[in-house]
Amino acid sequence: MSLKTFHLVFILVSILFSFVFGVWGVMSDGTAELMLGVFSLVGTVGMSVYLFFFLKKFKHISYL
């Protein structure tokens, strides 16, 4: 597994976990959970933007 493939998988898993945690936080009762959920969803958007630029920059490098 190349470093690019590992990085891609790691970022995708991070986006998934951050999204799930954000949804849980928003749906939970309490101010702290709501704030953590919102921050997590903002992080999800940030990591998605990062993933877009990462794929754009390294599209010429193979995944193997």
BATORKOL-371058 format. One record per residue (C-alpha): residue in three letters; residue number from 1; x, y, z. Coordinates in Angstrom, 3 decimals. Layout:
N
{r ALA,NUM,{X,Y,Z}}
...
// end
This chain:
64
{r MET,1,{0.000,0.000,0.000}}
{r SER,2,{1.482,3.311,-1.056}}
{r LEU,3,{1.666,6.378,1.113}}
{r LYS,4,{-0.901,8.075,-1.120}}
{r THR,5,{-3.370,5.210,-0.693}}
{r PHE,6,{-2.852,5.168,3.073}}
{r HIS,7,{-3.384,8.931,3.246}}
{r LEU,8,{-6.537,8.682,1.132}}
{r VAL,9,{-8.006,5.901,3.304}}
{r PHE,10,{-7.033,7.720,6.504}}
{r ILE,11,{-8.709,10.957,5.399}}
{r LEU,12,{-11.865,9.132,4.237}}
{r VAL,13,{-12.174,7.297,7.559}}
{r SER,14,{-11.567,10.555,9.435}}
{r ILE,15,{-14.310,12.275,7.432}}
{r LEU,16,{-16.712,9.429,8.141}}
{r PHE,17,{-16.006,9.364,11.890}}
{r SER,18,{-16.179,13.143,12.159}}
{r PHE,19,{-19.508,13.216,10.326}}
{r VAL,20,{-21.036,10.481,12.490}}
{r PHE,21,{-19.807,12.166,15.681}}
{r GLY,22,{-21.153,15.512,14.474}}
{r VAL,23,{-24.597,14.088,13.766}}
{r TRP,24,{-24.629,12.404,17.183}}
{r GLY,25,{-23.594,15.649,18.868}}
{r VAL,26,{-26.262,17.702,17.139}}
{r MET,27,{-28.974,15.181,17.963}}
{r SER,28,{-27.955,14.824,21.641}}
{r ASP,29,{-29.306,16.901,24.487}}
{r GLY,30,{-27.002,19.477,25.995}}
{r THR,31,{-25.075,22.532,24.977}}
{r ALA,32,{-21.634,20.938,25.106}}
{r GLU,33,{-22.653,18.081,22.820}}
{r LEU,34,{-24.249,20.538,20.390}}
{r MET,35,{-21.092,22.645,20.242}}
{r LEU,36,{-18.887,19.585,19.751}}
{r GLY,37,{-21.241,18.342,17.042}}
{r VAL,38,{-21.133,21.635,15.167}}
{r PHE,39,{-17.331,21.815,15.420}}
{r SER,40,{-17.117,18.241,14.194}}
{r LEU,41,{-19.326,18.982,11.195}}
{r VAL,42,{-17.216,22.039,10.380}}
{r GLY,43,{-14.164,19.769,10.575}}
{r THR,44,{-15.887,17.338,8.226}}
{r VAL,45,{-16.324,20.094,5.664}}
{r GLY,46,{-12.717,21.179,6.134}}
{r MET,47,{-11.381,17.666,5.669}}
{r SER,48,{-13.554,17.222,2.571}}
{r VAL,49,{-12.079,20.380,1.049}}
{r TYR,50,{-8.601,19.120,1.961}}
{r LEU,51,{-9.363,15.782,0.297}}
{r PHE,52,{-10.458,17.559,-2.890}}
{r PHE,53,{-7.199,19.532,-3.095}}
{r PHE,54,{-5.138,16.482,-2.142}}
{r LEU,55,{-6.640,14.441,-4.983}}
{r LYS,56,{-6.231,17.344,-7.397}}
{r LYS,57,{-2.567,17.820,-6.488}}
{r PHE,58,{-1.564,14.141,-6.544}}
{r LYS,59,{-3.679,12.841,-9.422}}
{r HIS,60,{-0.587,12.000,-11.461}}
{r ILE,61,{0.812,9.630,-8.787}}
{r SER,62,{-0.486,6.049,-8.911}}
{r TYR,63,{-2.322,4.424,-5.982}}
{r LEU,64,{-0.222,1.235,-5.960}}
// end
